[in-house]
Amino acid sequence: MSGFDLPAPDDLVALRQWAYMIDAVPPQDYAPVLDMLHQWFGDRYIIRRTHALWWATDRDPRTSTEPTIIEPALQQFVMKLLAPSPRAARPNAAS
């Protein structure tokens, strides 16, 4: 598996290894990594990367899980996308 090949959606072990490889040897350009994450998680999350953080916002403002996920390492970020924590507070009624 090369650094930018996204594993099959049901292969969680391969996904964790893929994220670990990206963390271990960061690429010069994160655009291909973001493209891969958009392919897999883009239906649920808006995903971006800042200088040092991975950032995802749930597209559903009334989600029952945490609406925003921020992690410094890709491996932790991907694991949180796969199994987000419960939402800390009820969604705002105006949302």
Secondary structure, 3 states (H helix, E strand, C coil): CCCCCCCCCCCHHHHHHHHHHHHHCCCCCCHHHHHHHHHHHCCCEEEEECCCCEEEEECCCCCCECCEEEECCHHHHHHHHHCCCECCCCCCCCC
